[in-house]
Amino acid sequence: MIKVNGQELETVNEISLEEFLVNKGYLVERVVVELNGEIIPKAQFNQTNIKDGDSLEVISFVGGG
């Protein structure tokens, strides 16, 4: 189980952060992610794996005016 923005989600397998974000419908180029209290640079999304017990905060940027 992982926690995303305070909500617990069931996890099946270890997955890359980028794959997780895409699967959940996030636009990777428009988010900032904190994994277990540490900001993850976008360049590392594909090399960073999410595993059971991890905690994510995902912040999406929305344009408008």
ZADO-1210 file (C-alpha; in nm, 4 decimals, padded with zeros to 6 digits):
<atoms>
<atom x="00.0000" y="00.0000" z="00.0000" code="MET" pos="1"/>
<atom x="00.1190" y="00.3531" z="-00.0777" code="ILE" pos="2"/>
<atom x="-00.0166" y="00.6890" z="00.0271" code="LYS" pos="3"/>
<atom x="-00.0850" y="00.9528" z="-00.2407" code="VAL" pos="4"/>
<atom x="-00.1908" y="01.2992" z="-00.1266" code="ASN" pos="5"/>
<atom x="-00.3082" y="01.1478" z="00.2012" code="GLY" pos="6"/>
<atom x="-00.5134" y="00.8695" z="00.0409" code="GLN" pos="7"/>
<atom x="-00.4053" y="00.5067" z="00.0701" code="GLU" pos="8"/>
<atom x="-00.3843" y="00.3108" z="-00.2552" code="LEU" pos="9"/>
<atom x="-00.3226" y="-00.0568" z="-00.3114" code="GLU" pos="10"/>
<atom x="-00.0076" y="-00.1389" z="-00.5096" code="THR" pos="11"/>
<atom x="00.0492" y="-00.4553" z="-00.7074" code="VAL" pos="12"/>
<atom x="00.4146" y="-00.4302" z="-00.8077" code="ASN" pos="13"/>
<atom x="00.7012" y="-00.1874" z="-00.7835" code="GLU" pos="14"/>
<atom x="00.6517" y="00.0717" z="-01.0593" code="ILE" pos="15"/>
<atom x="00.8457" y="00.3735" z="-01.1830" code="SER" pos="16"/>
<atom x="00.7223" y="00.7113" z="-01.0662" code="LEU" pos="17"/>
<atom x="00.6733" y="00.8209" z="-01.4277" code="GLU" pos="18"/>
<atom x="00.4662" y="00.5123" z="-01.5132" code="GLU" pos="19"/>
<atom x="00.2545" y="00.5611" z="-01.1999" code="PHE" pos="20"/>
<atom x="00.1838" y="00.9263" z="-01.2838" code="LEU" pos="21"/>
<atom x="00.0898" y="00.8469" z="-01.6449" code="VAL" pos="22"/>
<atom x="-00.1352" y="00.5583" z="-01.5332" code="ASN" pos="23"/>
<atom x="-00.3146" y="00.7922" z="-01.2907" code="LYS" pos="24"/>
<atom x="-00.3718" y="01.0546" z="-01.5624" code="GLY" pos="25"/>
<atom x="-00.1217" y="01.3166" z="-01.4473" code="TYR" pos="26"/>
<atom x="00.0607" y="01.5270" z="-01.7074" code="LEU" pos="27"/>
<atom x="00.4204" y="01.4570" z="-01.6074" code="VAL" pos="28"/>
<atom x="00.5430" y="01.7929" z="-01.7363" code="GLU" pos="29"/>
<atom x="00.2917" y="01.9745" z="-01.5101" code="ARG" pos="30"/>
<atom x="00.3547" y="01.8130" z="-01.1716" code="VAL" pos="31"/>
<atom x="00.5941" y="01.8329" z="-00.8806" code="VAL" pos="32"/>
<atom x="00.6353" y="01.5174" z="-00.6739" code="VAL" pos="33"/>
<atom x="00.7543" y="01.4687" z="-00.3194" code="GLU" pos="34"/>
<atom x="00.8413" y="01.1067" z="-00.2387" code="LEU" pos="35"/>
<atom x="00.8880" y="01.0256" z="00.1299" code="ASN" pos="36"/>
<atom x="00.9601" y="01.3921" z="00.2063" code="GLY" pos="37"/>
<atom x="01.2049" y="01.4500" z="-00.0803" code="GLU" pos="38"/>
<atom x="01.1355" y="01.6441" z="-00.4024" code="ILE" pos="39"/>
<atom x="01.2115" y="01.4232" z="-00.7026" code="ILE" pos="40"/>
<atom x="01.3512" y="01.6023" z="-01.0119" code="PRO" pos="41"/>
<atom x="01.1545" y="01.5316" z="-01.3307" code="LYS" pos="42"/>
<atom x="01.4692" y="01.3875" z="-01.4890" code="ALA" pos="43"/>
<atom x="01.4588" y="01.1105" z="-01.2269" code="GLN" pos="44"/>
<atom x="01.0886" y="01.0172" z="-01.2573" code="PHE" pos="45"/>
<atom x="01.1669" y="00.7231" z="-01.4871" code="ASN" pos="46"/>
<atom x="01.4511" y="00.5923" z="-01.2656" code="GLN" pos="47"/>
<atom x="01.2662" y="00.6311" z="-00.9331" code="THR" pos="48"/>
<atom x="01.0539" y="00.3354" z="-00.8254" code="ASN" pos="49"/>
<atom x="00.7533" y="00.3478" z="-00.5973" code="ILE" pos="50"/>
<atom x="00.7220" y="00.0585" z="-00.3563" code="LYS" pos="51"/>
<atom x="00.4995" y="-00.0586" z="-00.0748" code="ASP" pos="52"/>
<atom x="00.4994" y="00.1841" z="00.2178" code="GLY" pos="53"/>
<atom x="00.5968" y="00.4932" z="00.0153" code="ASP" pos="54"/>
<atom x="00.4224" y="00.8270" z="00.0599" code="SER" pos="55"/>
<atom x="00.3716" y="01.0644" z="-00.2349" code="LEU" pos="56"/>
<atom x="00.2521" y="01.4212" z="-00.2583" code="GLU" pos="57"/>
<atom x="00.1679" y="01.5172" z="-00.6160" code="VAL" pos="58"/>
<atom x="00.1051" y="01.8809" z="-00.6981" code="ILE" pos="59"/>
<atom x="-00.0385" y="01.9668" z="-01.0403" code="SER" pos="60"/>
<atom x="00.0010" y="02.3058" z="-01.2034" code="PHE" pos="61"/>
<atom x="-00.3024" y="02.4373" z="-01.3888" code="VAL" pos="62"/>
<atom x="-00.2965" y="02.7300" z="-01.6279" code="GLY" pos="63"/>
<atom x="-00.5771" y="02.9789" z="-01.6519" code="GLY" pos="64"/>
<atom x="-00.6667" y="03.3327" z="-01.5995" code="GLY" pos="65"/>
</atoms>
